[in-house]
Amino acid sequence: MTNKPELLPCPFCGGIPVITKHHKEEIYSFMHRCPVVGTISRDFRERAQDHADMWNTRAAPADDISPVIDEPVAFKYVNPDIPWPLFYEKKQDDRGKWEEIPLYRHPQRPVVTPDRMDLRSCDGSQTYETKAWNACLDEFKRLNP
């Protein structure tokens, strides 16, 4: 009997990810096909619990979660027969079995980003991964001044 680690549901869709053992080696992979944000996967790890620890780590909820404005900025519609939600800017009339969930804008809070990388290859130039990582951080900063 194997001791499977407990996984929290996906914060976006509510689904549970899968941790699978490699067919020949004692290593584990992690996969979750989220209909909201797309496929989430991780590299192989020697312990399944390492994947669970990574997945179950959540940001602490904010103290003040009251909306900035009282009116919803959009509406999410969920149907138990369809695995993905629909989003509309305006309220939809006569949606049948679709549950309506109003969405509110909340105050922006500062985001702490990771440090820039300075990994160098043998010839002293930055590696491809370093350039990509730093470009991602630069784009994040540009979009979130």
C-alpha positions as CSV (number, residue, x, y, z in Angstrom):
1,M,0.0,0.0,0.0
2,T,1.4,3.4,-1.0
3,N,1.1,6.5,1.2
4,K,-0.1,9.2,-1.2
5,P,0.5,12.8,-0.1
6,E,-2.6,14.9,0.4
7,L,-3.1,17.7,-2.2
8,L,-5.1,20.8,-1.9
9,P,-7.6,21.6,-4.7
10,C,-6.5,24.0,-7.4
11,P,-7.3,27.6,-6.3
12,F,-8.5,28.4,-9.9
13,C,-10.7,25.4,-10.9
14,G,-11.1,23.3,-7.7
15,G,-9.6,20.2,-9.4
16,I,-7.0,17.9,-7.8
17,P,-3.6,17.5,-9.5
18,V,-2.0,14.1,-10.1
19,I,1.4,12.8,-8.8
20,T,2.6,9.8,-10.7
21,K,5.5,7.5,-10.2
22,H,7.9,6.9,-13.1
23,H,7.5,3.5,-14.7
24,K,11.1,2.4,-14.1
25,E,12.7,4.7,-11.6
26,E,11.9,5.8,-8.0
27,I,11.0,9.4,-9.1
28,Y,7.7,11.2,-9.3
29,S,6.2,13.8,-11.7
30,F,3.4,16.4,-11.1
31,M,0.6,17.3,-13.5
32,H,-2.5,19.3,-13.3
33,R,-4.7,20.2,-16.3
34,C,-6.5,23.3,-15.1
35,P,-9.2,24.5,-17.4
36,V,-8.8,28.1,-16.2
37,V,-5.0,28.7,-16.3
38,G,-3.9,25.7,-18.5
39,T,-1.5,22.8,-17.7
40,I,0.7,23.1,-14.6
41,S,3.5,20.6,-14.4
42,R,6.8,20.2,-12.5
43,D,10.0,18.3,-13.1
44,F,10.7,14.9,-11.6
45,R,11.4,14.7,-7.8
46,E,12.7,11.9,-5.7
47,R,9.9,12.2,-3.2
48,A,6.2,12.6,-4.0
49,Q,5.8,14.7,-0.8
50,D,8.1,17.3,-2.3
51,H,5.5,17.9,-5.0
52,A,2.8,18.1,-2.4
53,D,4.7,20.6,-0.3
54,M,5.2,22.8,-3.4
55,W,1.6,22.6,-4.5
56,N,0.0,23.1,-1.1
57,T,2.0,26.2,-0.4
58,R,-0.4,29.1,-0.7
59,A,-0.1,32.9,-0.3
60,A,-1.5,34.2,3.0
61,P,-4.9,35.8,2.5
62,A,-5.0,39.6,2.8
63,D,-6.4,41.2,5.9
64,D,-8.6,43.6,4.0
65,I,-10.5,41.8,1.2
66,S,-13.3,44.3,0.9
67,P,-13.9,45.5,-2.7
68,V,-12.8,48.9,-3.9
69,I,-16.2,49.5,-5.4
70,D,-19.6,48.1,-4.5
71,E,-20.6,47.2,-8.1
72,P,-19.2,44.0,-9.7
73,V,-16.8,44.6,-12.6
74,A,-17.6,41.3,-14.2
75,F,-19.6,38.1,-13.8
76,K,-18.5,34.5,-13.7
77,Y,-21.0,31.8,-14.8
78,V,-20.5,28.2,-13.7
79,N,-22.4,25.2,-15.0
80,P,-22.1,21.8,-13.2
81,D,-22.3,20.0,-16.6
82,I,-19.4,22.0,-18.2
83,P,-15.8,21.9,-16.8
84,W,-14.9,25.6,-17.5
85,P,-16.5,28.8,-16.4
86,L,-17.7,31.7,-18.7
87,F,-16.8,35.3,-17.9
88,Y,-18.8,38.4,-19.0
89,E,-18.4,42.1,-18.3
90,K,-22.1,42.6,-18.1
91,K,-24.8,40.5,-16.4
92,Q,-26.4,37.9,-18.6
93,D,-30.1,37.3,-18.6
94,D,-31.7,33.8,-18.5
95,R,-28.6,31.6,-18.2
96,G,-30.6,28.5,-17.2
97,K,-28.4,26.1,-15.1
98,W,-25.5,28.5,-14.9
99,E,-24.7,29.9,-11.5
100,E,-23.9,33.6,-11.5
101,I,-20.9,34.8,-9.4
102,P,-20.3,38.5,-9.3
103,L,-16.6,39.6,-9.4
104,Y,-15.3,42.7,-7.7
105,R,-12.1,44.7,-8.0
106,H,-10.0,44.6,-4.9
107,P,-7.3,47.1,-3.8
108,Q,-3.9,46.5,-5.4
109,R,-1.3,45.3,-3.0
110,P,2.5,45.4,-3.4
111,V,3.9,42.2,-4.9
112,V,7.3,40.9,-3.9
113,T,9.2,39.6,-6.9
114,P,12.2,37.3,-6.8
115,D,15.7,38.6,-7.3
116,R,17.3,38.9,-10.7
117,M,19.6,36.1,-11.7
118,D,23.3,36.5,-12.6
119,L,24.3,33.0,-13.8
120,R,27.2,32.9,-16.2
121,S,28.3,30.2,-18.6
122,C,31.9,29.1,-19.0
123,D,32.7,31.9,-21.3
124,G,31.4,34.5,-18.9
125,S,28.2,35.4,-20.8
126,Q,24.8,35.1,-19.3
127,T,23.0,31.8,-19.9
128,Y,19.8,31.6,-21.9
129,E,17.8,30.8,-18.7
130,T,19.2,33.9,-17.0
131,K,18.3,36.2,-19.9
132,A,14.7,34.7,-20.0
133,W,14.3,35.0,-16.2
134,N,15.4,38.6,-16.1
135,A,13.3,39.5,-19.2
136,C,10.3,38.1,-17.4
137,L,11.0,40.2,-14.3
138,D,11.5,43.3,-16.5
139,E,8.1,42.7,-18.3
140,F,6.4,42.1,-14.9
141,K,7.8,45.4,-13.6
142,R,6.8,47.2,-16.8
143,L,3.2,45.9,-16.5
144,N,3.0,46.6,-12.8
145,P,4.6,50.0,-12.1
